[in-house]
Amino acid sequence: MNTFAYIRQNLGLLVFEAYQHASMVFQCVLLAAIIGVGVSIAVYKTPWLSGLAGGISSVAFSIPSFALFGVMIPIVGLGVTPAVVALTVYAILPIVRNSIVGLSNVDKSMVDAAKGMGMGRMGILFRIELPLAWPVVLTGIRVATQLTMGIGAIAAYVSGPGLGDLIFSGLARLGGANSLNAILVGTVGIILLALLFDAVYVLIGRLTTSRGLRV
């Protein structure tokens, strides 16, 4: 059976697994963005804390994904939970690093001017610092999404949802009927989802970043 015939025959399953993969990535990255930006806001004013957060991020980033998924099994078992935990951990790392860099590099003269106008700490954060740091923060979220999209395929190792199931099932029966089709469709599906997500981020960046910062 050729690849197009395989897609037609299994279209319903492919759409469902693509939806599961996209949903898993979206939820993990959203949770990671909330945690990562929150941590960055808490530490970026204190050099040793921001250095510690960056160091932990770098060390955690070096953990092989298979090993992290394997560690999750005895703790939370198989299924969605270990997939979500592991993917969220990986997604947090680039978000924390970029958010700290973005917030730390905001022009101090603009912060001082805001203070001189009587603006409070929260006002400066939400009206000056975060908007100016947003392009760098968004880049971190984009990187986290692409990373999570790829590592999400390995979630099938712990019976997680998504297109990785096609890839793993194809590899498990390599040489059998439609094994290569399953691997190819799963891989291309993840690539297409990654491109779609990235296009959405480009649009979000254009809509939420001032023209001056885009230049």
C-alpha positions, 0 to 999 in steps of 0.5 A, a space after each residue: 500500500 502506498 503512503 497516500 492510500 495509507 493516509 486515506 484508509 487511516 484518516 480518522 486515526 491520523 487526525 485524532 492523533 494529530 489533534 492529541 499531539 497538538 493539544 498535548 504540546 499546547 497545554 504543556 507549553 502554556 503551563 511552562 510559559 506560566 511557570 517559566 515567566 513567573 520564575 523569571 519575574 521572581 529572580 531576574 532582579 537578583 543576579 545570583 538567583 537568575 544565575 542559579 535559575 539559568 544554571 539549573 535550566 542548562 543542567 536539566 536541558 542536558 538530561 536525555 529525554 528517554 532517561 527523563 521519561 524512564 524516571 517518570 514511570 515509577 513515579 507517576 506510571 504510564 500514560 498522559 501524566 509522565 508525558 505532560 510532566 516531562 514535556 513541561 520540564 523541557 519547555 520551561 528551560 528555554 522560556 526561563 532563560 529567554 525571559 531572564 535575558 529579556 527582562 534583565 536587558 530592558 533599558 534602565 533609563 526607561 525604568 528610571 523614567 517610569 519611577 520618576 513619574 511615580 509608577 509603582 513596581 507592578 506598573 513598571 513590570 507590566 507596562 514597561 519591562 514585560 512589553 519590552 522583553 516580550 519579543 525575547 520571551 516569545 522567542 523562548 516560547 517558540 523554541 520551547 514549542 518546537 522542542 516539545 513538538 519533537 520530544 512529544 513523539 517520544 511520549 509514546 515510550 510511556 504510552 503518551 498520546 500523539 503522533 509518536 505512537 505511529 512512529 514507535 508502532 512502525 519501528 516495532 514492526 519494521 519490515 512489516 506491512 505499512 511500517 514505513 508508512 506509519 513512520 513517514 506519516 507520523 514524522 511528516 505530521 509532526 513537522 507540519 504541526 511544528 510549522 503551523 505552530 510557528 506560523 501562529 507565533 509569527 502572527 502573535 508576534 506581529 500583533 502583540 509587538 510594537 512596530 519599533 521593537 519589531 525593527 
